[in-house]
Amino acid sequence: MSYQQTAEKWFAFDQLEPELKEQLSAMAKDEKRLEDAFYKDLEFGTGGMRGEIGAGTNRMNTYTVRKASQGVADYVKAAGAEAMKKGIVIAYDSRRKSPEFALEAASTFAKNGIKAYLYEEPRTTPQLSFSVRELGAYMGIVVTASHNPPEYNGYKVYGEDGAQLNLADAEAVISFVQQVGDELAVEAGNVDLLKQTGMIQLVGQELDESYLESVTSIQHHQDLTGKNDLTVVFSPLHGASGSTIRSLMKRAGYDNFTFVEEQMEPNGEFPTLKSPNPEEASAFEMAMTQGKETSADLLITADPDGDRVGVAVQNGDSYLLLTGNQTGAILIEYLLTQLKEAGNMPANGRVFKTIVTSDLGRVIAEYHGSSTEDVLTGFKFIGEKIQQYNETNEFTFLFGYEESYGYLIKPFARDKDAIQTVLAITEAAAFYKMQGKTLLDVLYDLFERHGYYFEGLVSVTKKGADGAREIKNLLTSLRDQPLTEVAGIAISSQEDYLTQTRSFVDGRKDEKLILPQADVLKYFLEDGSWVCVRPSGTEPKIKYYIGVTGPTEADSKKKLDCIKTQFTADMDERFGL
């Protein structure tokens, strides 16, 4: 069926929500908008789906959420009566339509005979992960689009272990979703009746308490709060984490932990922000103003669904924003040092990171006696490893992180957890302040000990059907016409995660990669630098990740700038720009 035919079907659907009817009428004469809204179904991938809110099969709306939920319900029913009885936990963040989409999911599950536990108010993604395990549920759903602009929303799926679905289970769910067919034919559930019969059960405070108890268990030193005057400013960026962090830090006793009150209220319009993304400096503007007024040591922001954290450290009269890699390095140093000093460092301890995350974390972990394992980009692969090693006892989880500001300290949640991280980085800052050090001092001590590691990221946006084709063509071009150098530095080896092959320039025999397939290429340069090319799994972007190391800060930064500039220009040329 062509996009025009699909659009006509929606136009003819007499039960279509009035709001969506208005949107269809507005785009009727705009062929480009109409095509983008209907040229495909919104992709339900291995992590769920994410897209712009609006009318169309390629949009987040009541009907695409019902279709996805019916597919998930069919997957659970195929697993049997016990799985249906265990049920599904549903949480949602502060975004547009999040409560409505969460209720649609819950009612779809419940009308299929599957118990649905629905949070009454916005909750974070890590708490959803925790709740799946705490309630013994079969699956979990969180309605969120993380740090995307306000016009986006999404639908993430979790398994029984509290982690995002592994690839095999995700493929099975995708198959069931695809079999649903017509999204307009999935009928709504009777919410009032389903609540009365207990098939939809509202949850909240009791699970909050259990989660906070688990989070406070990550502390190594519960007596730091009265021993120094560390001051912190925190903002949830209008997201779901504000009330949880307020309760947590009061419980932990950090009296000088203050809040950007104007950004504490959940609000999917993000009215005080250019972007609700803690990776961007603009997200810290209000926190920075408040921090300067109070001379705060530390500024912390969390993204809307409370799984990622940004950190800025007082540096003279201003603040220096740490990268995700740098925060991860400081946390590894602090956590492993504390384990060693307490005599609790396991012999089989392991730190987990993604293939685009800095190697500084690896060398710090190895310095402290821990091994490190790389996984594909996406925290679900770290969650998968936690479950694997829990079953085999081969390794003990010590820490997991990715460069995009996601960290996990203890695996009672199985996704990146901003709540845990806020407490951990605050404790680390308090601990080091007692030694007369800031977190910047700790970072530069690490550079001096291990080398100056710096990383860069270039994101190129390619929206719509044309953009998707351009990104695919770029990856094809890089495979058909392989690179031999980057910025004048020869490539020594290449990893192609689609063919699962590591190849060498010096003629050595190719090696098989043990990681799952992914449309990603990584180049290792002769000077120890690396470049990785990866399409975003959640946004219409192609991303270039770059990592360098050198004996001095100046040397590493110069090298990073050179590689970033030249590689971007080379890729632009391949795009025909």
Buried (B, 14 or more C-beta within 10 A) or exposed (E): EEBEEBBEBBEEBEEBEEEBBEBBEEBEEEEEBBBBBBBBBBBBBBBBBBBBBBBBBBBBBBBBBBBBBBBBBBBBBEBEEEBBEBBBBBBBBBBBBBBBBBBBBBBBBBBBEBBBBBBEBBBBBBBBBBBBBBBEBBBBBBBBBBBBEBBBBBBBBBBBBBBBBBBEBBEBBBEBBEEBEEBBEBEBBEBEEBBEEEBBBEBEEEBBEBBBEBBBEBBBBEEBBEEBEBBBBBBBBBBBBBBBBBBBBEEBEBEBBBBBEEBBEBBBEBEBBEBBBBBBBEBBBBBBEBBBEEEBBBBBBBBBBBBBBBBBBBEEEEBBBBBBBBBBBBBBBBBBBBBBEEEEBEEEBBBBBBBBBBBBBBBBBEBBEBBBBBBBBBBBBBBBBBBEBBEEEEBBBBBBBBBBBBBBBBBBBBBBBBBBBBBBBBBBBBBBBEEEBBBBBBBBBBBEEBBBBBBBBBEBEBEBBEBBEBBBEBBEEBBEEBBEBBBEBEBBBBBBBEBBEBBBBEEEEEEEBEBBEBBBBBBBBEBBBBBBBBBBBBBBBBBBBBBBBBEEEEBBBBBBBBBBEBBBEBBEEEBEE
